[in-house]
Amino acid sequence: MSQTTSLVKSSIGQKLLMALTGLFLCTFLLEHLIGNLLLFINDGGVIYDAYGEFLSGNIVIRTVEIGLFLGFLAHIAYGTTLWLRNKRKRPTPYEQNNPSANSTLASRIAFVSGSIVFIFLVIHLKTFFTPLRFDATHPSAYRLVTDAFQSPWYVGFYLFALFLLGYHLRHGFQSAFQTLGWLQSRYKKLIMFFGFIFWFIIPLGYAIIPIYFLWSHMTGGY
Amino acid sequence: MSSSMKITLKVWRQAEKNARGRLMTYSVPDVSPDMSFLEMLDMVNNTLVRKGEDAIAFDHDCREGICGTCSLYINGRAHGPLKGVATCQLHMRSFSDGDTIVVEPWRASPFPVIKDLVVDRSSFDRIMQAGGYVSVRTGGVPDANAIPIPKAVADEAFDAAACIGCGACVAACKNSSAMLFVSAKVSQLALLPQGNAERRQRAERMVAQMDAEGFGSCSNTYACEAECPKEISVSNIARLNREFIRAKVL
């Protein structure tokens, strides 16, 4: 009866890891959006390309990139493990269940929304990260963006994935602070305010980029 | 005098722990809207017994919402459709004439079905045995104001102590997590001086036992708080997280 468990093996410790990696990934979302706002400078992509080259050539950025990769990996791997384990806790399902009476859809489908965001991430990396980092011809980052967002289907998928990212964060951001034990405190309003920025403002900011470039393409703006 | 209702009941029947169960349908005439849900089940059982059939097994004791013995997943909700009440406090006036009501036991692997609607909740007892106590005798009731405790703290401890350990939190949670129960027990003791000394070990041991019993992990859907008959707040879960992380890290 007196046995204890290590932090890493405990259910709370694993949720803590989900919370910390999730919040770490949120800081990346903010940084990535601010960088991408350079796309809107009307100079044919000169500054944006210079920014892209700075990112791929900078040793600090390259180091942080490894941390970011590990952050994604941990969040996805632990999220999947916990989801699978939690599903096994109810081997006989209810014949009739009414979860919408007691919880939000966003909180119940975090794994599904996260999984689709993961698929988006793979496609996103293949479109932009892989050619920029590994292509010997050193393509223009600005050119990649404008080319990619000429397709309404591609833009549509982006918007769908960004909607789900927002939905994922609507639950995830405040949930991370609850896991840390800080949500139910005097800081609750502040956390919910920052949560709104992360689940609404930031995905909206990202969504403007493909819409803007598709619109420009269709109206012959560039 | 209220008019009587006709109800169709679909009840989970399972002969014993390892038997296969299924929903069985019973037509129940002459249900008074003033009956409690459990009295309605009593009436069904009387009929079954008179017919020589096996009565529906269900847990109940105080029938006034303070013991935590009754359970039942009614129409997809733990303790039925009302907020802040246990099944024993639910009355048939919450349903309409002609309704079909589906009644199931709590579903969670740490709560195996014993028979029909009765589940084994001794996993909760073992979590309590792991740390839900104060090890030394702390004497009788102290004189008023001998140990000054701010009113807000006393209220928080009392609200946590209202947990009756019925298991609705586990039943409602999509992960079958027992965090609301464990956090209420950890909170009621950690907030007051008598329980404060052992708060670290208590959080560590109760969480370890909770994990060992096979409950799922909390993903903060807050279904537990919404379905708890005593309306225990998820702020207790935040406190348990803090208590546990502090015990492990600091």
Interface residues (C-beta under 8 A of the other chain):
Chain A: M1 S2 Q3 T4 T5 S6 L7 K9 S10 S11 I12 G13 Q14 K15 L16 L82 R85 N86 R88 K89 R90 P91 T92 P93 Y94 E95 Q96 N97 N98 P99 A101 N102 S103 T104 S107 R108 A110 H171 Q174 S175 Q178 T179 L180 G181 W182 L183 Q184 S185
Chain B: K10 W12 L23 Y73 N75 G76 R77 P81 V102 E104 R107 A108 S109 P110 R126 Q129 A130 A172 K174 N175 S176 S177 Q201 E204 R205 V207 A208 Q209 M210 D211 A212 G214 F215 G216 S217 C218 S219 N220 T221 Y222 A223 A226 E227 S233 V234 S235 I237 A238 R239 L240 N241 R242 F244 I245 K248 V249
